[in-house]
Amino acid sequence: MSLARAFKIQMAGSVVQMFAQVLRGKLAAILLGPAGVGVFNQMTLIWNLFQSAGSMGSFQGMVQHGAAAIAEGDRPIRNLLSTFTIVLASFSTLLAIMGVLEARLLSDLVLNDDGKHAHLISIMLLAIPFSVTALVYRAALSSARAVDKLVQAQILSDVCGAIVFAVLIWWIGLTGAILGFMVSNLAFFFLTLARVWRMFGGAQVRPRLADFQWEIVRRNVGLGASGLMMLILSNVSMMIVTRIIIAHFGLHGAGLFSNAWRLATVYLFSVTAVALSYNLPSLTQTKTPEHLSQQVETTLRFYSWALPALMVGVMAMAEPIIRVILSKEFLPSALVMFILVPTELLRIYGETLLMPLLARNRGFHFTALFALQTTLFVALSALLVVRFGLLGAAIAYAISLALADLITYLVAARKIGLRLTGSTFAAAAEAIVMLIGAATLCFLFGFGLARLVSCTALVLVWGLLALRHEEARAYLLSVTSRMWGMLGHRR
């Protein structure tokens, strides 16, 4: 399966996930308001932290070692699945119990509410062991590059969760929102288990103590520690930044910022999913620095041409999107989106540059670079939120990613021989300049004809520049051929 095909399949999953998010976001905005949405989003950050800690950061290691185990035959994959299922299910259950016992403390730390929402945190954490164990099955599908099966499971779980969310939030408010969130994760567990069971067979998937191997755990310690630190740092940094926002602007401000963040990222689920389920296994199999560099360059150029026009569309239509997905109360989030949307391309570049370090078992450098970015984000937010409000947090995120991307490339070049050519730098620079220009136009012009025309003109100029590259022309030809094929089929 090619990168472009994997991306298209994941993008289809992203569309469904986006519609599910639209339904949940719209209902939450109407029924809970900005403050209620702020509470819900803070609670999902608690969920993410417990899920990350419960997984012990082992997902990347499972994918990397799983690809090798599949190539070696039945016994290695059976040992891998049994070992990780036993370890992660046991540890995440223990962690969830601890979280339930300390739910009042968690509620007060994150929401500053004297433990008012402790009962909801306790209910939510009950699903953590299922969510963490589902990562084992997700990793198995990723190792086999079964992107289609993984996306099918994600789509069905999103639909199930959205339906339950829609029914229960009308009935019991915030509690219903939490239960709907839980159902989505429980559904993903059972759906991925069914697909892995069908792909590898019950004898391979069923966990047995006899197949447990400490050697597999020890082999994954380095990668697991890196992955765990990355996940914890990501969630803790966001919790700290939103806590800073709450201190200055209350839960209302946190709700505005978190929804701007969500709208700026939800349609890009496919990119992160491809990074883990396609890019990492592919990079692991490369033998030379030249081959590795070629893979990274192909990925970077693909993102530089496939994503910017979509991002400009999201910015140009920010206000209508917010009205449709949320409500007019959230319109101030549009200004934050004008910074966060272009910044997402920097995040995607950073992930792409970090993956080779993980593939070459440079766990320390991988973790240190990610820690640098999150530390910069928190430190700059503490300074800029006071001066620029919610925009300050978005600016802090952009600066931290830009600096981290530059440093990551320099480290990867020195440590693993990564080399990017001038055409790759040019494609990335053109995309970034175009997005900054579009963001500036969106700041200058309110939603209307002037903004839409100027942004469209900018995209056309950028597109003409991009077509200088042969790969960009091939990508455009592929897209147009597929569209004409679909139109012809309909006729």
C-alpha positions in Angstrom: 0.0 0.0 0.0 1.4 3.4 -1.0 1.6 6.5 1.2 -1.0 8.2 -1.0 -3.5 5.3 -0.7 -2.9 5.0 3.1 -3.5 8.8 3.4 -6.8 8.6 1.3 -8.1 5.7 3.4 -7.3 7.6 6.6 -8.8 10.8 5.2 -12.0 8.9 4.7 -11.9 7.9 8.3 -11.2 11.6 9.2 -14.3 12.7 7.4 -16.5 10.4 9.4 -14.7 11.3 12.6 -15.2 15.0 11.8 -18.9 14.5 11.3 -19.1 12.7 14.6 -17.2 15.5 16.2 -19.5 18.0 14.6 -22.6 16.3 16.1 -21.0 16.0 19.5 -19.6 19.5 19.4 -22.9 21.1 18.2 -24.9 19.4 20.9 -22.4 20.2 23.6 -22.2 23.8 22.6 -26.0 24.2 22.6 -26.7 22.2 25.8 -23.6 22.8 27.9 -22.4 26.2 26.7 -18.7 27.4 26.6 -18.2 26.7 30.4 -19.7 23.2 30.2 -17.6 22.4 27.1 -14.6 23.7 29.0 -15.3 21.2 31.8 -15.8 18.3 29.3 -12.6 19.1 27.4 -10.6 19.3 30.7 -12.0 15.9 31.6 -11.0 14.4 28.3 -7.5 15.7 29.0 -7.5 13.6 32.2 -8.6 10.6 30.1 -5.8 11.2 27.7 -3.3 11.4 30.5 -4.5 8.1 32.1 -4.6 6.4 28.8 -1.1 7.5 27.9 0.3 6.4 31.3 -1.6 3.2 31.1 -0.2 2.3 27.7 3.3 2.9 29.1 4.2 4.6 25.9 4.4 1.2 24.2 2.4 1.8 21.0 5.3 2.9 18.8 7.4 -0.1 20.1 4.5 -2.5 19.4 4.2 -1.2 15.9 8.0 -1.4 15.2 8.5 -4.8 16.8 5.2 -6.1 15.5 6.3 -5.5 11.9 9.3 -7.6 12.5 7.3 -10.3 14.4 4.8 -10.6 11.5 7.6 -11.2 9.1 9.1 -13.9 11.3 6.0 -16.1 11.6 3.2 -17.1 14.0 5.1 -17.7 17.2 6.7 -14.2 17.6 3.4 -12.4 17.0 1.6 -14.6 19.5 4.3 -13.9 22.1 4.1 -10.2 21.3 0.3 -9.9 21.6 0.1 -12.0 24.8 2.9 -10.1 26.5 1.5 -6.6 25.8 -2.1 -7.6 26.4 -1.2 -9.0 29.9 1.1 -6.1 30.8 -1.1 -3.2 29.6 -4.4 -4.6 30.8 -3.1 -5.2 34.3 -1.2 -1.9 34.6 -4.0 0.2 33.2 -6.6 -1.5 35.5 -4.4 -0.6 38.5 -4.0 2.9 37.3 -7.7 3.4 36.8 -8.4 2.2 40.4 -5.9 4.7 41.7 -7.6 7.4 39.7 -11.0 6.6 41.0 -9.7 6.7 44.6 -8.1 10.1 44.0 -10.9 11.5 41.8 -11.6 14.5 44.1 -8.0 15.6 44.0 -7.9 15.3 40.2 -11.1 17.3 39.8 -9.8 20.1 41.9 -6.4 20.2 40.2 -7.7 20.4 36.7 -11.0 22.3 37.2 -10.4 24.2 40.4 -13.9 23.0 41.6 -13.2 21.5 45.1 -13.9 18.0 43.7 -17.3 18.8 42.4 -16.9 16.6 39.3 -15.2 13.7 41.0 -18.1 11.3 40.3 -17.8 11.9 36.6 -14.1 11.3 36.6 -14.6 8.0 38.5 -17.2 6.9 35.9 -15.0 7.9 33.0 -11.9 6.1 34.2 -13.7 2.7 34.3 -13.2 2.4 30.6 -9.5 3.1 30.7 -8.4 -0.6 30.7 -10.4 -1.3 27.6 -9.1 1.7 25.8 -5.5 0.9 26.6 -5.9 -2.8 25.6 -7.4 -1.6 22.3 -4.0 -0.1 21.6 -2.5 -3.6 21.4 -4.9 -4.5 18.6 -4.5 -1.2 16.9 -0.7 -1.7 16.9 -1.2 -5.2 15.4 -3.2 -3.8 12.6 -0.7 -0.9 12.1 2.2 -3.4 12.0 0.4 -5.3 9.3 -0.3 -2.0 7.5 -4.0 -3.0 7.6 -5.0 0.7 7.4 -8.4 -0.1 5.9 -9.4 -2.4 8.7 -8.2 0.1 11.3 -10.2 2.9 9.7 -13.3 0.7 9.5 -13.1 0.1 13.3 -12.5 3.8 13.9 -15.5 4.8 11.8 -17.9 2.4 13.4 -16.8 3.3 17.0 -17.1 7.0 16.2 -20.7 6.5 14.9 -21.7 4.4 17.9 -20.2 6.9 20.3 -21.9 9.8 18.5 -25.3 8.2 18.7 -25.0 7.4 22.4 -23.7 10.9 23.0 -26.6 12.5 21.1 -29.2 10.5 23.0 -27.7 10.8 26.5 -26.6 14.5 26.5 -30.2 15.5 25.9 -31.3 13.3 28.8 -28.6 13.8 31.5 -26.3 16.6 30.3 -22.6 16.4 31.0 -22.9 12.9 32.4 -24.4 11.8 29.1 -21.5 13.4 27.2 -19.0 11.4 29.4 -20.9 8.2 28.8 -21.0 8.8 25.1 -17.3 9.4 25.1 -16.8 6.1 27.0 -19.0 4.1 24.5 -16.8 5.3 21.6 -13.7 3.9 23.3 -15.4 0.6 24.3 -16.7 0.1 20.8 -13.2 0.6 19.4 -11.9 -2.1 21.7 -14.4 -4.7 20.6 -14.1 -3.8 16.9 -10.3 -3.9 16.7 -10.3 -7.1 18.7 -12.7 -8.7 16.2 -10.5 -7.6 13.2 -7.3 -8.7 14.8 -8.9 -12.0 15.7 -10.1 -12.5 12.1 -6.7 -11.5 10.7 -4.3 -13.5 12.9 -6.6 -16.2 14.3 -7.9 -16.7 17.9 -4.9 -18.8 18.8 -2.6 -15.9 18.1 -4.6 -13.2 19.8 -5.9 -15.0 22.9 -3.5 -14.0 25.8 -1.7 -16.8 27.6 0.7 -16.7 30.5 2.7 -19.4 28.7 3.4 -17.0 25.8 4.4 -14.1 28.1 8.0 -13.0 27.6 9.9 -10.6 29.8 12.4 -10.2 27.0 9.8 -8.5 24.8 9.1 -6.1 27.7 12.8 -5.3 28.2 13.3 -4.8 24.5 10.5 -2.2 24.4 11.7 -0.3 27.5 13.6 2.3 25.6 10.9 2.9 23.0 8.2 2.7 25.6 9.9 5.3 27.8 10.1 7.6 24.8 6.6 7.1 23.8 5.3 7.4 27.4 7.2 10.7 28.0 5.9 12.1 24.7 2.3 11.3 25.5 2.5 12.5 29.1 4.3 15.7 28.1 1.8 16.4 25.4 -1.2 16.0 27.7 0.3 17.6 30.8 1.5 20.6 28.7 -2.0 21.1 27.4 -3.5 20.7 30.9 -1.1 23.4 32.2 -1.8 25.8 29.4 -5.6 25.4 29.8 -5.2 25.8 33.5 -3.4 29.1 32.9 -6.2 30.2 30.6 -8.8 29.2 33.3 -6.9 31.3 35.9 -7.1 34.4 33.7 -10.3 33.9 31.7 -12.3 31.2 33.5 -13.9 28.0 32.1 -15.5 30.1 29.3 -12.0 31.0 28.0 -10.8 27.4 28.2 -13.9 26.3 26.3 -13.2 28.8 23.5 -9.5 27.8 23.2 -10.0 24.1 23.4 -12.7 24.2 20.7 -10.5 26.4 18.4 -7.8 23.7 18.9 -10.2 20.9 18.1 -11.5 22.6 14.9 -8.0 23.3 13.8 -6.9 19.6 14.2 -9.9 17.3 13.8 -9.7 17.0 10.0 -6.0 16.1 10.3 -6.5 12.8 12.2 -5.5 10.9 9.0 -2.0 12.5 9.1 -1.1 11.4 12.6 -2.7 8.0 11.9 -0.6 7.5 8.8 2.5 8.6 10.6 2.1 5.7 13.1 0.4 3.0 11.0 2.4 3.6 7.7 5.4 5.8 8.1 7.0 4.2 11.2 6.9 0.6 9.9 8.2 1.8 6.5 11.1 3.8 8.0 12.0 0.9 10.3 12.6 -1.3 7.2 15.0 1.2 5.6 18.6 0.1 5.6 20.6 3.1 4.7 20.5 6.9 5.6 19.9 7.6 1.9 16.9 5.4 1.7 15.5 6.8 5.0 16.0 10.3 3.8 14.2 9.5 0.5 11.2 8.2 2.5 11.1 11.3 4.7 11.4 13.7 1.8 8.5 11.9 -0.1 6.3 12.3 3.0 7.2 15.9 3.6 6.6 16.9 0.0 3.3 15.1 -0.1 2.1 16.9 3.0 3.4 20.2 1.6 1.2 19.8 -1.5 -1.8 17.9 -0.1 -2.7 20.0 3.0 -2.2 23.7 2.5 -5.2 24.4 0.3 -7.5 22.5 2.7 -6.1 24.5 5.6 -6.8 27.8 3.8 -10.3 26.7 3.2 -10.8 26.0 7.0 -9.5 29.4 7.9 -11.5 31.3 5.2 -14.7 29.5 6.3 -13.9 29.6 10.1 -16.9 31.6 11.2 -19.5 29.6 9.3 -17.8 26.4 10.4 -18.1 27.6 14.0 -21.7 28.6 13.7 -22.6 25.2 12.1 -20.5 23.0 14.4 -20.8 24.9 17.6 -22.8 28.1 18.0 -22.4 31.9 17.7 -21.1 32.0 21.3 -17.9 30.4 20.1 -17.2 32.9 17.3 -14.2 34.4 19.2 -12.5 31.0 18.6 -12.1 32.0 14.9 -9.2 34.4 15.7 -7.4 31.6 17.5 -7.9 29.3 14.6 -6.2 31.7 12.2 -3.0 30.9 14.1 -3.5 27.3 15.1 -4.5 26.0 11.6 -1.1 27.1 9.9 0.7 25.9 13.0 -0.7 22.4 12.4 1.5 22.1 9.3 4.6 22.8 11.5 3.4 20.0 13.9 3.0 17.6 11.0 6.5 18.4 9.8 7.9 17.9 13.3 6.2 14.5 13.6 7.6 13.5 10.2 11.1 14.5 11.3 10.9 12.8 14.6 9.8 9.4 13.2 13.2 8.5 11.8 14.8 9.0 15.2 12.2 6.5 16.6 12.8 4.1 13.7 16.6 4.2 14.5 16.0 3.6 18.2 17.2 7.1 19.2 14.7 7.2 22.0 16.6 9.7 24.1 16.9 12.3 21.3 13.2 11.7 20.4 12.1 12.3 23.9 14.4 15.3 24.6 13.3 17.1 21.4 9.6 16.6 22.2 10.2 17.7 25.8 11.9 20.9 24.5 8.9 21.7 22.4 6.3 21.2 25.2 8.5 23.1 27.7 8.7 26.1 25.3 5.0 25.9 24.7 4.2 26.1 28.4 6.8 28.7 29.2 5.8 31.0 26.3 2.1 30.5 27.1 2.7 31.7 30.7 4.2 34.9 29.3 2.0 35.5 26.3 -1.5 34.6 27.7 -1.3 37.5 30.1 -0.4 39.9 27.3 -2.4 38.6 24.3 -5.1 36.5 25.9 -6.1 33.3 24.0 -4.1 34.4 21.0 -1.0 34.3 23.3 -1.4 30.5 23.8 -1.7 30.0 20.0 1.3 32.2 19.3 3.3 30.3 22.0 2.4 27.0 20.3 3.5 28.3 16.9 6.9 29.6 18.1 7.6 26.4 20.1 6.9 24.2 17.0 8.9 26.3 14.6 12.0 26.2 16.9 11.6 22.5 17.7 11.3 21.6 13.9 14.5 23.4 13.1 16.4 21.7 16.0 14.9 18.3 15.3 16.2 18.4 11.7 19.7 19.4 12.9 19.8 16.6 15.4 18.5 14.0 12.9 21.0 15.1 10.4 23.8 14.7 12.9 22.7 11.5 14.6 21.2 9.4 11.8 22.4 11.1 8.6 19.0 12.5 7.5 19.5 14.9 4.5 16.7 16.9 2.8 17.2 18.4 -0.6 16.5 21.9 -1.7 13.2 21.0 -3.4 11.8 19.7 -0.2 12.8 22.8 1.7 11.3 24.9 -1.1 8.0 23.0 -1.0 7.7 23.4 2.7 8.7 27.1 2.6 6.1 27.9 -0.1 3.4 26.1 1.9 4.2 28.0 5.1 4.4 31.4 3.4 1.1 30.8 1.7 -0.6 29.8 5.0 0.8 32.8 6.8 -0.5 35.0 4.0 -3.9 33.4 4.1 -4.0 33.8 7.9 -3.2 37.5 7.6 -6.0 38.0 5.0 -8.4 36.3 7.4 -7.4 38.6 10.2 -7.8 41.7 7.9 -11.1 40.7 6.3 -14.1 39.5 8.1 -16.0 36.6 6.5 -17.3 37.7 3.1 -16.4 38.1 -0.6 -13.2 40.0 0.0 -11.7 37.2 2.2 -12.9 34.4 -0.1 -11.6 36.0 -3.3 -8.2 37.0 -1.9 -7.6 33.6 -0.3 -8.6 31.8 -3.5 -6.2 34.0 -5.5 -3.4 33.2 -3.0 -4.1 29.5 -3.3 -4.0 29.7 -7.1 -0.6 31.5 -7.1 0.8 28.9 -4.6 -0.6 26.1 -6.8 1.1 27.4 -9.9 4.4 27.6 -8.0 3.9 24.1 -6.7 3.3 22.7 -10.2 6.9 23.4 -11.0 7.7 20.1 -9.1 7.1 16.9 -11.0 5.7 15.1 -7.9 3.1 17.9 -7.4 2.0 17.5 -11.0 1.7 13.8 -10.6 -0.3 14.2 -7.4 -2.7 16.7 -9.1 -3.1 14.4 -12.1 -4.0 11.5 -9.7 -6.6 13.6 -7.9 -8.2 15.0 -11.1 -8.2 11.5 -12.8 -10.0 10.0 -9.8 -12.5 12.9 -9.8 -13.2 12.5 -13.5 -13.5 8.7 -13.0 -16.1 9.2 -10.3 -18.1 11.7 -12.4 -17.9 9.3 -15.4 -19.0 6.4 -13.2 -22.0 8.4 -12.0 -23.1 9.3 -15.5 
